[in-house]
Amino acid sequence: MNCIVVDDEPLARDILEEFIRKVPFLTLAASCKSGFDALDVLQNQKVDLIFLDIQMPDMSGIQLYESLNYKPLVIFTTAYSDYAVTGFELDAIDYLVKPFSFQRFIKAVNKAAALHKKQDVAEKEPPRDFMFVKDGTKIVKVSYDEILYIEGMKDYVKIVLKDKKMVLTLMSMQNMAERLPSRQFVRIHRSYIVSLSKIKMVEKNRVIIDKKYLPIGDSYKGNLMAALH
């Protein structure tokens, strides 16, 4: 598994680099001192796992991870346990509170390796052009081509379809983003994922889809522009 370390503290980076070198199935692709350095790496090489500090100047680990369209597996590392809930809401593999032992580190990376193996198996299966989601007591088939956009609503997401149809399902935006094919959909805001083929216009800080104006979050602009090009 190719991994990167993102932490503004040199000592924290050194410890993680040492731990990574001891694990045969981990390969350290880069060690980054800021979120901006990490973005540069993530745009230019394949990364399977991020060891990500939360509190960093300029861009927090959470802001960095939320801005990514394709999200590698992530293990958050921090000196503060207060962020644990937020970390798991973002579907983090684990949450390591500094200082952590090598044994605790191994426990986290073993979970990451198991999930990565499952993802490899899934990627070898033929791609589908639909998904099934639960809407109340029903399980509904949703074709990707029918989706205009998806809106996050606390614990639910609203899938807005053509002909003013919609499906409401209990799921996080992060889970929904992972289920959708990244070549067809892009997250433009904390609360919105849009179908690229349904965008009629990008105007300043919003996109227009089916006469609906949707906001573009500052941290998602780069992903949208890259997807459009």
WOHU-V219002 format. One record per run of one state. SS is the DSSP state (H for helix, E for strand, C for the rest). FROM is the first residue (numbers start at 1). LEN is the number of residues. Records with the same first field share a line. If there is no record, write none. Layout:
BEGIN
SS=FROM-LEN  FROM-LEN
END
This chain:
BEGIN
C=1-1  7-3  22-5  33-2  45-4  54-7  68-5  79-2  90-4  98-4  124-6  136-2  154-2  165-1  171-2  180-5  190-2  199-2  204-2  210-2  216-2  229-1
E=2-5  27-6  49-5  73-6  94-4  130-6  138-6  147-7  156-6  166-5  185-5  192-4  201-3  206-4  212-4
H=10-12  35-10  61-7  81-9  102-22  144-3  162-3  173-7  196-3  218-11
END
